[in-house]
Amino acid sequence: MTPTDLKQLSALDRASLPENGGPDFNRLIFEQSPYLLQHADNPVDWYPWGDAAFEQARQRDRPVLLSIGYSTCHWCHVMAHESFASDRIAAVLNAHFIAVKVDREERPDIDATYMAVCQLMTGGGGWPLTLLLTPDRKPFYAATYLPPTTRGNQPGLLDLLDKVRDMWTADRDRLLQSATQVVAALRHVETSQVSPGSPKEHLLQKALEQYRRDYDQRFAGFGSAPKFPAPHNLELLLRLARRDPSGEARQMALNTLAAIRRGGIYDQLGFGLHRYSVDSRWLVPHFEKMLYDQALLMLATTRAAQDTGEPLYSAMACETGSYLLHDLQHPEGGFYAGEDADSEGAEGTFYLWDDEEIQRLFPEGDAELARRAFGVTPAGNFEGRTILTFRTELRQSNTDRRDVETVLDTKLDRIRETLLAARNRRPRPHRDEKLLTGWNGLALGALARTGSLFDRQELLQAAVRAAGFILTRLRREDGRLLRRYCHNEAAIPGFLEDYAGLGFGLLELFLADFNPRWLEESSRLAEQMLDLFGDGRGGLYDTGKDAETVLIRGRNLQDGALPSGISVATDLLLQLGRLTGLKHFTRTGETLLANHLGQVERYPRAYAWLLGALDSHLDPGPTLVIVPGCNEKAEDWLAIAREMGPSDLLLLVGTPDLQPFDLPLLRDRPACNGQTTAYLCTRTACLPPITDSLILQERLQEIRDLAE
């Protein structure tokens, strides 16, 4: 379904339709989710997830087909076209099953539960996720993409439906027994996720060993194809660099970021990161773009820029931020979920180039430079066409000639703008125009950090607008955070990842502009989070006590494409405890660390964000408090601190607005003799008050030298 079709469906007067959607639609026509609306004109009699669907299954004595996906998922589109648009398959489903569709991004609780089932039953997972359930929601079959009919060893959906229909009549006890066993195994996994351990440095060293073992020495990144960027892994490596005298941790992260920037996985024209690379070389991406990937990339590249001073990484962070503002920003603030891989009926069409197009767009000299810079050849590098890459050696060959390099950069910028303008005339991929609270929290935090460190006010202001939008539009009158905003409707009680993600973003925004509102809101969310998701033993569930429980409440600890809600919550609580001095935040953060580190021991690489929290907890970074005086502007000192301070520096400006909050770092720290004063504490000692900005620069440089 094209973006135009979706807009037409969204604008349709649905009040005039019968409850089953009528002859042209099914029940999904009444939903707001772009993914569900993509299936609203299927011949399948889809139900959205809810009691009505399962009550129908009970009354009609039918099994349930549950299909989970998301609107920018390529293989979800393939299965929709092959199977769910098929009258033959729809006839079987409508006659013998109740069919339920779920948007995994709206309902991560449903997705996480049944993805765990799929992994238990098959050893793998992915989307689209396909399950068969009893009317009481218990699963007895799980798979991912299924072709319409059997292909070799891969079962077909139609054959599966026929077999299950017969078994439901003739051998139902076997299916029910399987469902009971799966649910028992699922509950056992949930209870085993609390595995106490000791918060010691050896876990960080073990993670480093795994990164070294899995590092791709030739192309950078980790493992083989498909290769995921996983920027939160790269940020962890940068954090751990001071614990690695060999320098390998930092080099693995920097090499990977540079390889991503050169590769086809990075959009060389409009910027931003594609989902993953299908090959080891970072050349051929899966072309969808997700909001959270952009946020995580910005956090990693900002840290890389702070640690190295290299403009490559600050440019990546700012470029990615500009992509968010240009292509994913809601008019009132906040950011859409992502963009599809497909356009014009095929994956990646929007991003591919022919040599003939280059010839038409440029005079010969510029055409040749465009070919060299972006790797365009007559043969192409992907199915006869070219995925643009960036040839950094063009710049490297001119590093001794700054004037030549400046001219080259100007030419390359002009070429990029011409190519981008030409590409913008093509049909764009579908954009998923729902806003998700947790993802927006990561994005506004990344924008705040990048904008403040590199003095990009447009990025910082976008973070402020996003925070205002989420706090206004995605919060009920009673203060309960909601998950999703789409077509002027906010709905679905927020999950742990929403509370933790938004709390993180607001804390980053406070550290960017020192507006106490953001610290208040972050602390308030943390208090609500402990109440809604607490298990009574110092742990957290993924689902609130006031929300639906889908078989289990869930306690997902491993990082996937996003860091887990528990990991972000742990880090948030420890940081809030350090800033505010509220001991219950610190105690709960420490308990969360201790409760889960035994599980982390088995495979530390899967817990990058939690290990980042452990690293900060074991070895808190230096602190700097700037108290404004009358001799120099505090803004000038702040700029010095951001330019020269290490990436783990906790920086505060003691503005009058913060005085009522009695923050521990601000106590008994006046402006000496009315002069702007800096209070700098290293990891081991606090230095005498500094009233000379030149001395501040010297001390910050000393701290950086020690870290390196």
NORFEN-V924326 format. One record per run of one state. SS is the DSSP state (H for helix, E for strand, L for the rest). FROM is the first residue (numbers start at 1). LEN is the number of residues. If there is no record, write none. Layout:
SS;FROM;LEN
SS;FROM;LEN
//
This chain:
L;1;2
H;3;9
L;12;2
H;14;3
L;17;10
H;27;4
L;31;3
H;34;5
L;39;7
E;46;3
L;49;2
H;51;10
L;61;2
E;63;7
L;70;4
H;74;11
L;85;2
H;87;10
E;97;7
L;104;4
H;108;15
L;123;6
E;129;5
L;134;5
E;139;5
L;144;3
E;147;1
L;148;3
E;151;1
L;152;2
E;154;1
L;155;1
E;156;1
H;157;14
L;171;1
H;172;21
L;193;9
H;202;13
E;215;1
L;216;6
E;222;1
L;223;4
E;227;1
L;228;3
H;231;13
L;244;4
H;248;15
L;263;3
E;266;1
L;267;6
E;273;1
L;274;2
E;276;2
L;278;7
E;285;2
L;287;2
E;289;2
H;291;18
L;309;2
H;311;18
E;329;1
L;330;5
E;335;1
L;336;2
E;338;2
L;340;2
E;342;2
L;344;2
E;346;2
L;348;1
H;349;3
E;352;2
L;354;1
H;355;7
L;362;2
H;364;11
L;375;7
E;382;1
L;383;2
E;385;3
L;388;5
H;393;4
L;397;5
H;402;22
L;424;7
E;431;2
L;433;2
E;435;2
H;437;17
L;454;3
H;457;17
L;474;1
E;475;1
L;476;5
E;481;6
L;487;2
E;489;5
L;494;2
H;496;18
L;514;2
H;516;18
E;534;1
L;535;5
E;540;1
L;541;24
H;565;16
L;581;2
H;583;18
L;601;3
H;604;15
L;619;4
E;623;5
L;628;6
H;634;11
L;645;5
E;650;4
L;654;2
H;656;6
L;662;2
H;664;3
L;667;5
H;672;3
L;675;2
E;677;5
L;682;4
E;686;1
L;687;3
E;690;1
L;691;2
H;693;15
L;708;1
//
